[in-house]
Amino acid sequence: MEVMARSSIETPIAGWESMSERGEKGRAAMFNMVKVFSVTKARDREGLGERVTEFLQSFEGTLVNHEVRQSSDNEFHCLTIILFLKV
C-alpha cells in the first residue's frame, strides 16, 4: 500500500520533535509532502527497497527526512517506510 499526502505545512507537525533534532544545524526540517510505503507480506517486503528507490529517483523534490517502522502481531509483520518530502 502506498499513500501520498500533500499539505502546506511550513512548520513541524506536533509530535515530530525528533525531526527538528535531525534538521540542518538544529533548525526544524520543513516538508510539505508525506509518502508512505507499507507492506505486510514477505514477498512484498522483499521488493519494498526497490519501490522506494524507484520513487526517489523519479521524484523532483527533496527528501527531508525518513522513518522506518516495524510492527507485528501473532500473524502479521508490517514494515512501513515514511518519507518526508519538500516539493
Secondary structure as the mmCIF struct_conf table of DSSP 4:
data_model
#
loop_
_struct_conf.conf_type_id
_struct_conf.id
_struct_conf.beg_label_comp_id
_struct_conf.beg_label_asym_id
_struct_conf.beg_label_seq_id
_struct_conf.end_label_comp_id
_struct_conf.end_label_asym_id
_struct_conf.end_label_seq_id
STRN STRN1 GLU A 2 ARG A 6
BEND BEND1 THR A 11 THR A 11
HELX_LH_PP_P HELX_LH_PP_P1 PRO A 12 ILE A 13
TURN_TY1_P TURN_TY1_P1 ALA A 14 GLY A 15
HELX_RH_AL_P HELX_RH_AL_P1 GLU A 17 GLU A 21
TURN_TY1_P TURN_TY1_P2 ARG A 22 ARG A 22
BEND BEND2 GLY A 23 GLY A 23
HELX_RH_3T_P HELX_RH_3T_P1 GLU A 24 GLY A 26
HELX_LH_PP_P HELX_LH_PP_P2 ARG A 27 MET A 30
BEND BEND3 ASN A 32 ASN A 32
STRN STRN2 MET A 33 VAL A 39
BEND BEND4 LYS A 41 LYS A 41
HELX_RH_AL_P HELX_RH_AL_P2 ALA A 42 SER A 58
BEND BEND5 GLY A 61 GLY A 61
STRN STRN3 THR A 62 SER A 72
BEND BEND6 ASN A 74 GLU A 75
STRN STRN4 HIS A 77 LYS A 86
#
